[in-house]
Amino acid sequence: MSINQAEVQQALEILGDGTRLDILGENADLLRYAESEITAQHSERRMRVRVRINRDGRAVAGSLETLDPVAVRVLADRLSAALTELPDGPVSSAVPTADHSAETPVIPASGSVLESDPAVRHRWFATVRDGLDPDMKLGGAIRYDVLDRVVADSTGLFRSETLTKASIQAIAKQDGRSASVRFMHRDADQIPIEEIPGRLRGALTPLPMGEAHHGTCRVLLKPQAANALIATYGYAVLGANAYATGRSAVAGRLGEKVASELITLVDDGCDADGLPSGFDAEGNVRRRTTLIDHGVLTGVVSDQRRAGVTGGVPTGHAVPDGWRFGGDPVPSHLLLEAGESTEDELLAECGSGLVVNRLDYLRVLHPKETLVTGTTRDATYWAEDGKLVSWHPQLRFTFRMDEVMNAILGVGSVRERCDQTFMESVVVPSLLIDAGPLILP
């Protein structure tokens, strides 16, 4: 779904001075499966146009699903009427004029996704299904996304990009137990489909079901579990508005140790190891930002409103108007630096403890205290003397993320590309957590 620049310009003229448009054209093709059978095929095309008008210290916002001039005029009339009902805002409340002179980063789209063929997705499904043991059942989904993005405003700003993403989630079940694998890449040809059956068979290792352990122990978070921890920590802690208003757990601590010295965390929207995108919802170019350097807090991410926290220049992390996860700038493309430990070495150092392959959605209970809760999913094991000895019943953790970040004993040497509903990409290795902050109920 290409976005016509002439139609964008026409919409800006109708809406008038002080207007910014954030436009997303979505093209999604989805294949779902359960019990080793295809259950649904779905193709969707839609456009979302977010409109924001700032005039005389007053601001209003609205949205459309089209650039049709008639619909744009109707919204323009409604927003103009809403503006007249608002009092003039103080000059100090106005967002500083942005410098959009930086060139738009070039993020190449992948032909393997642009030229999407349903037969390819069927082959992926068949490859994984046929590579499993006969008594294993396969569920999950394969999805191809093409996103056309435009941010433009009445001052002449116009940025555009086309982003591609292919992803597969494969969940295998056997004897009441489950294991999952999730891969994604901007280029479908780079996803190692042939590896998935072996990884699933290996994860469904024929170990006995053990008793639930209680109390504290070392915990080895595999990459998909570390993904949930790092993404949620970044979202709750490393935004400039939360930092400036004192709502972040690290407010006022730039230059201080906030995590294990093994942790170096950056946000980089242009790093090909993630799922790149070149600019944010305000049209700010995404800038590589080192957030934590060997455990020391070195930065946060900002939008135009909080650019003062990051040296007067926004880092490119404004979120869309009406975003369901809030209005503050938050990280978008996190990359955790890999360590030197192999997976076997991490397991050996874990000794006796829990091995978690997936954490299912960490819910923030208290942002300032970084208190969260979440459950383990799929292959969860108990280890003794550095060897897996049994499956462990699934459990719910409630813990403080800042304590966990300071208790990291080991970092894996191999990273995986992940995502979250509130974050475009997260690239993380396995993390070994010392006994203490994670308590088995």
C-alpha positions in Angstrom: 0.0 0.0 0.0 1.9 3.0 -1.2 1.2 6.4 0.3 0.8 9.1 -2.4 2.8 12.3 -1.5 0.4 14.5 -3.5 -2.5 13.2 -1.3 -0.5 13.9 1.8 0.2 17.4 0.7 -3.5 18.0 -0.1 -4.5 16.8 3.3 -2.0 19.2 5.0 -3.4 22.1 3.0 -6.9 21.2 4.1 -6.0 20.9 7.8 -3.9 24.1 7.8 -1.0 25.5 9.7 0.4 23.6 12.7 -0.6 20.2 11.3 1.4 17.0 11.5 0.4 13.7 9.9 1.6 10.3 11.0 0.5 7.8 8.4 0.8 4.0 8.4 -0.2 1.8 5.6 -0.3 -1.8 6.8 -0.2 -4.9 4.6 -0.4 -8.2 6.6 -0.6 -11.8 5.4 -1.1 -14.4 8.1 -1.2 -18.2 8.3 -2.4 -19.8 11.5 -2.2 -23.5 12.5 -3.1 -25.7 15.4 -3.0 -29.4 16.1 -0.7 -29.7 13.0 -3.4 -28.4 10.7 -3.8 -25.0 9.0 -6.8 -23.2 10.6 -6.9 -19.8 9.0 -5.4 -17.7 6.3 -5.9 -14.0 6.4 -4.8 -11.0 4.4 -5.4 -7.4 5.6 -4.8 -4.0 4.1 -5.5 -0.8 6.0 -4.4 2.8 6.5 -4.2 4.7 9.8 -3.8 8.5 9.6 -3.1 10.3 12.9 -3.6 14.0 12.8 -2.2 16.5 15.3 -2.7 20.3 15.2 -0.7 22.7 17.4 -1.8 26.4 17.3 -1.3 29.2 19.8 -0.3 26.8 22.5 -3.4 24.7 22.0 -3.3 21.1 20.6 -5.9 18.7 19.3 -5.6 15.3 17.7 -7.8 13.0 15.6 -7.5 10.0 13.3 -8.7 8.8 9.9 -8.5 5.6 7.8 -8.2 7.4 4.5 -6.7 10.5 2.8 -9.9 11.1 0.9 -10.4 14.9 0.8 -14.0 14.8 1.9 -13.1 12.8 5.0 -10.2 15.1 5.7 -12.4 18.2 5.5 -14.9 16.7 7.9 -12.1 16.0 10.4 -10.6 19.4 9.8 -13.8 21.1 10.7 -14.2 19.1 13.9 -10.6 19.8 15.0 -10.9 23.5 14.2 -14.1 23.7 16.3 -12.3 21.9 19.1 -9.4 24.3 19.0 -11.7 27.3 19.4 -13.1 25.8 22.6 -9.7 25.6 24.2 -8.0 28.5 26.0 -4.7 29.8 24.7 -1.9 27.8 26.2 1.1 29.3 27.9 4.0 30.0 25.6 6.2 27.7 27.8 3.9 24.8 27.0 4.7 24.9 23.3 6.9 22.1 21.9 10.2 23.5 20.7 10.6 23.9 16.9 12.3 20.7 15.7 15.3 20.6 13.4 14.5 18.1 10.7 17.5 18.8 8.5 19.0 15.4 9.1 18.5 13.0 6.2 16.1 10.2 6.5 18.0 6.9 7.1 17.7 4.5 4.2 16.2 1.2 5.5 16.0 -1.2 2.5 12.8 -3.2 2.1 13.1 -6.9 1.4 11.8 -8.3 -1.8 11.2 -11.7 -0.2 8.4 -10.0 1.9 7.3 -7.4 -0.7 6.6 -10.2 -3.2 4.8 -12.3 -0.7 3.7 -15.8 -1.9 1.3 -17.8 0.1 3.0 -21.0 -1.1 6.2 -20.0 0.8 4.3 -19.8 4.0 2.7 -23.2 3.4 6.1 -24.7 2.8 7.4 -23.2 6.1 4.5 -24.8 7.9 5.0 -28.2 6.2 8.8 -28.1 6.9 8.3 -27.6 10.6 5.3 -30.0 10.9 7.0 -32.8 9.0 10.2 -32.4 10.9 8.6 -33.2 14.3 8.1 -36.6 15.8 4.8 -38.2 14.9 3.2 -37.7 18.3 4.1 -34.0 18.5 1.4 -31.5 17.5 2.2 -28.1 16.0 0.6 -24.7 16.6 1.4 -21.1 15.9 1.4 -18.6 13.1 3.4 -17.3 10.2 3.1 -13.6 9.3 4.4 -11.3 6.7 4.1 -7.5 7.2 4.8 -4.6 4.9 4.5 -1.2 6.6 4.5 2.0 4.6 5.2 5.0 6.9 5.0 8.7 6.3 5.4 11.6 8.7 4.8 15.0 7.2 3.9 18.5 8.5 2.8 21.9 7.3 6.4 23.3 7.6 7.5 21.0 4.7 8.7 18.0 6.6 8.2 14.8 4.6 9.8 11.5 5.6 8.8 8.1 4.2 10.0 4.5 4.5 8.8 1.0 3.7 9.5 -1.6 6.3 9.3 -5.4 5.9 9.1 -8.2 8.5 8.6 -11.9 8.3 8.0 -13.9 11.5 7.1 -17.4 12.6 6.0 -18.8 15.9 6.1 -22.6 16.3 4.7 -24.3 19.4 5.1 -28.0 19.7 3.1 -30.1 22.2 3.8 -33.6 23.4 2.4 -35.5 26.4 0.9 -32.3 27.9 4.2 -30.4 27.6 5.0 -27.6 25.2 8.0 -25.9 23.7 8.2 -22.8 21.4 10.5 -21.2 18.9 10.0 -17.7 17.5 12.1 -16.2 14.6 11.7 -12.9 12.8 13.7 -10.9 10.2 13.1 -8.1 7.8 14.1 -10.6 5.0 12.1 -13.8 5.0 14.9 -15.6 3.2 17.1 -15.1 6.3 14.8 -17.1 8.7 16.3 -20.5 9.4 13.1 -22.6 9.0 15.1 -25.9 8.8 16.4 -25.3 12.3 13.0 -25.1 14.0 12.0 -28.8 14.1 15.3 -29.8 15.7 15.1 -27.0 18.3 11.5 -28.1 19.2 12.4 -31.7 19.5 15.4 -30.9 21.6 13.3 -28.7 23.9 10.7 -31.4 24.4 13.4 -33.5 26.0 12.1 -36.7 27.6 12.7 -35.7 31.2 10.4 -36.6 34.2 8.0 -33.9 35.6 9.5 -32.8 38.8 8.0 -31.3 42.0 7.7 -27.6 42.3 10.6 -25.9 44.0 10.2 -23.0 46.4 12.3 -20.2 47.6 15.2 -18.5 45.9 17.6 -20.0 43.4 19.6 -19.1 40.4 17.6 -18.7 37.2 18.8 -19.0 33.6 16.6 -16.9 31.3 17.0 -18.0 27.7 16.7 -15.3 25.1 12.9 -15.3 24.6 12.6 -14.9 28.4 15.3 -12.3 28.6 13.5 -10.4 25.9 10.5 -9.8 28.2 12.7 -8.6 31.1 14.9 -6.2 29.0 12.0 -4.8 27.0 9.8 -4.2 30.1 12.7 -2.6 32.0 13.5 -0.3 29.1 9.8 0.7 28.7 9.4 1.4 32.4 12.7 3.0 33.2 14.6 4.5 30.3 12.3 7.2 28.9 13.2 10.9 29.2 9.8 12.0 30.5 9.8 9.4 33.3 13.4 10.4 34.1 12.7 14.2 34.2 9.5 13.8 36.3 11.1 11.5 38.8 8.8 8.5 37.9 11.7 6.4 36.7 13.6 4.2 39.1 16.8 5.7 37.7 15.8 9.4 37.9 18.7 11.6 38.7 21.2 8.7 38.4 23.0 9.4 35.1 26.6 8.3 35.6 25.8 5.9 38.4 25.7 2.1 38.5 22.2 0.8 37.9 22.9 -2.7 36.7 25.5 -5.5 36.6 28.7 -4.4 35.0 28.0 -7.2 32.4 25.2 -5.2 31.0 25.7 -2.8 28.1 22.4 -1.7 26.5 21.8 0.5 23.5 18.9 1.7 21.4 19.6 1.8 17.7 16.8 2.0 15.2 19.2 1.6 12.3 21.1 -1.5 13.5 20.5 -4.4 11.1 20.6 -6.9 14.0 17.2 -5.6 15.0 14.1 -4.7 12.9 15.2 -1.2 11.7 13.2 1.9 11.2 14.5 5.4 10.5 12.3 7.9 12.3 9.7 8.3 15.0 6.1 9.5 15.0 7.2 13.2 15.1 9.6 12.7 12.1 12.7 12.8 14.3 15.5 10.6 13.0 16.3 7.7 15.3 19.7 8.2 16.9 21.9 5.5 18.4 21.7 6.0 22.2 23.8 4.1 24.7 21.5 3.7 27.7 23.7 1.5 30.0 27.4 1.0 29.6 28.9 -1.8 31.7 26.2 -1.3 34.3 26.4 2.6 34.4 23.4 4.7 33.3 24.6 6.8 30.4 21.4 7.9 28.6 17.6 7.8 28.1 15.5 8.2 25.0 13.5 11.4 24.2 11.0 13.1 21.9 10.8 16.8 21.0 9.1 17.7 24.3 11.8 16.1 26.4 14.8 16.8 24.1 16.3 19.0 26.8 17.1 15.8 28.8 19.2 14.5 25.9 21.3 17.5 25.0 18.6 19.5 23.1 18.2 16.9 20.4 15.4 14.3 20.4 16.7 10.7 20.1 13.8 9.7 17.8 11.5 8.0 20.3 8.2 9.9 20.1 5.3 7.5 20.2 2.1 7.8 18.1 -0.8 10.0 19.3 -3.3 7.8 21.1 -0.9 5.0 21.6 -2.4 2.4 23.9 0.9 2.1 26.0 1.0 5.8 26.9 2.3 9.1 25.5 5.9 9.2 26.8 9.0 8.5 24.8 10.2 4.9 25.3 12.9 2.7 23.7 12.0 1.2 20.4 15.0 -0.9 19.3 16.9 -2.3 22.2 20.2 -4.3 21.7 21.9 -6.0 24.7 25.6 -6.6 24.1 26.4 -10.3 23.9 28.7 -11.8 26.5 31.3 -14.6 26.3 29.5 -17.6 27.8 28.2 -20.4 25.8 24.8 -21.9 26.7 26.5 -24.9 28.2 28.7 -22.7 30.3 25.7 -20.7 31.6 23.9 -23.9 32.5 27.0 -25.2 34.3 27.3 -21.9 36.3 23.6 -22.1 37.1 24.3 -25.3 39.0 21.0 -26.1 40.7 18.3 -23.8 39.6 15.5 -22.9 37.2 15.8 -22.7 33.4 13.1 -20.5 31.8 12.6 -20.5 28.0 9.8 -18.0 27.9 8.2 -15.4 30.1 4.7 -14.6 29.1 4.1 -10.8 29.4 5.5 -9.0 32.3 2.8 -6.7 33.8 4.2 -3.6 35.6 2.7 -3.3 39.1 4.7 -0.3 40.3 6.9 1.6 37.8 9.0 3.5 40.3 9.9 0.3 42.1 10.1 -1.7 38.8 7.8 -4.2 40.4 6.4 -6.6 37.8 4.6 -10.0 37.6 4.6 -12.6 34.9 4.4 -16.3 34.3 6.7 -18.9 32.7 5.5 -20.6 29.5 6.5 -23.6 27.5 9.7 -25.4 28.3 10.7 -24.7 31.9 13.2 -27.0 33.5 15.0 -27.7 36.8 18.7 -28.2 36.7 21.0 -30.0 39.2 24.8 -29.7 39.1 24.6 -27.9 35.7 22.4 -30.5 34.0 18.7 -30.5 33.2 17.1 -33.2 35.3 13.3 -32.6 35.1 10.6 -30.4 33.8 9.4 -27.8 36.3 5.7 -26.8 36.7 4.9 -23.4 35.3 4.9 -20.6 37.9 4.3 -16.9 38.4 7.1 -14.6 39.4 6.6 -11.2 41.1 9.9 -9.3 41.3 11.7 -6.0 41.0 13.5 -5.6 37.7 16.2 -3.3 39.1 17.2 -6.0 41.6 17.3 -8.6 38.8 19.4 -6.3 36.6 22.0 -6.0 39.4 22.1 -9.8 40.0 23.2 -10.8 36.5 26.1 -13.3 36.7 26.5 -14.3 33.1 25.5 -13.2 29.6 25.3 -15.5 26.6 27.4 -15.2 23.5 24.5 -15.7 21.1 21.7 -13.2 20.7 18.2 -13.7 19.3 16.0 -11.1 17.5 12.7 -10.6 19.4 9.9 -8.1 19.6 7.1 -7.0 22.0 3.7 -5.4 21.3 5.1 -2.2 22.7 8.6 -2.4 21.2 9.7 -2.8 17.5 12.7 -5.1 18.3 14.7 -6.4 21.1 18.0 -8.3 20.5 19.1 -10.2 23.6 21.2 -13.2 24.7 20.6 -15.6 27.6 21.0 -14.1 31.1 22.0 -16.0 34.3 20.4 -14.4 37.4 21.9 -15.0 40.8 19.8 -16.3 43.7 17.9 -13.6 45.6 15.6 -11.4 43.5 13.7 -14.2 41.8 11.7 -16.3 44.3 9.8 -19.4 43.4 6.4 -19.2 45.2 
